[in-house]
Amino acid sequence: MPRPGQVFGIGLNCRNHDDETSLNTSPDSVVVVIGKEGHRIAAEDAWEYAAGLTVGQDLSERDTQLGPPTPPQFGLGKSFPVPEMIARLSAVVTLWPGDVIFTGTPCGRAT
């Protein structure tokens, strides 16, 4: 796999992270590795573009991420399945082999 050209981080992908994440944690995140070029990928076809899954460490700076004012990209209550993430990202950018998508820490894992 080539070195990632693009690294995407989906912020607060679990409704409960604002309650369960302390400011000093570095939770694990499920990471999708893109295997082939794609743009405007339908959610039902998304897994065809994934080379695989791995685990990454979320090193977000929580004071900025959760502190006021909350940046719009960290809107609370978002929870997207992986195929929907791939579809939404590929609607605005081309995904390339080796790109990675940090999908967010699964619910219950950020403590």
N, C-alpha and C positions, 0 to 999 in steps of 0.2 A: 504494500500500500504506500502511495506517495505521502510526503509530509502534508498535513492539512493546509489547504489554501484558505479555507474559511472555517472558523470555529464559532458556532452559534450556542448561546446559552439561553435557555427558556427559564425565566425567573419565576419563582414561586408557583410551581406547577401543582401545588397541593393546597387545598383550602385551609388546612390546619397549620401550615408552616409558620404563620405569624405567631401562633401559640406555642409551637414546639421547638422552634429554632432559637438557640441562645446566640448571643453576639460573638461568641468565641468558638463556634463549631466549624468544622470543615466536612460536611456530610458527603457521602458517596452519591454519585449521580449515574443513572443509566445513560450510556452514550451510544448513539447510532453512528456508524461509519458508513458514509455513502460509497457505493461501489461503481456506479455508472452515472454519466452526465444526465441531468434531467431538468426540465423547466415546465412549469404548469402540469405537475404530476397529479393525477387523480388519487384521492385517498385510497381507493380500492386497489390501485396499482403500486402504492408506495413501497411495499416490502420488496418489490422487484428491483428497486434502486438502492436498497440497503445491502452492504457487503456483510454486515453483522452487527452485533451488539458487544459492548465492553463496559467497563466501569471506569469512571473518572472521579477525581476528587474536586468538589466544588470549593473553590477558594474565594468566593464572593466576599466582598468587604461589607459585612452586615450593617454597620452603622450607616453607610450610605444607602444600601439597598432598602432598609426598613425604616430609616429615620425620616422625619419630615423635612422638606416636602417629599412625598413619595413620587419618584419619577414615573411617568405614565407606562413605561415598559414593564414595570413591576406591579401592575394592577392586581389586586387580590382577587381570589376566587376563580382564577383560570385553571383549568385542568383539561389537557388535550391528550388523546391517545397518540401514539407515535405516528401512525399513518396520517392523522390530521396535521400533526406538526410538519411532516415532510410536505404535505400538500400546501399548507399555508406559506411555508418558507419558499417553496419552489414557485409560488404564484408571483413572487416579487424579485427573486434572484435565481440564477441558474445554479444548481447544485452540481459539484464536480467530484470525481472519484477522490477519496481521501478526506473530503470535508467531514467534519464531525458536528454532531448536534448533542449538546448536553441537555437531556430531556427534563432535568430537575430531579431532585431527590424524591423517591417514592414516599407517600404518606406514611408517617410513623417511623421514619428512618432518620429524621433530622435532630433527634434529641441526643 
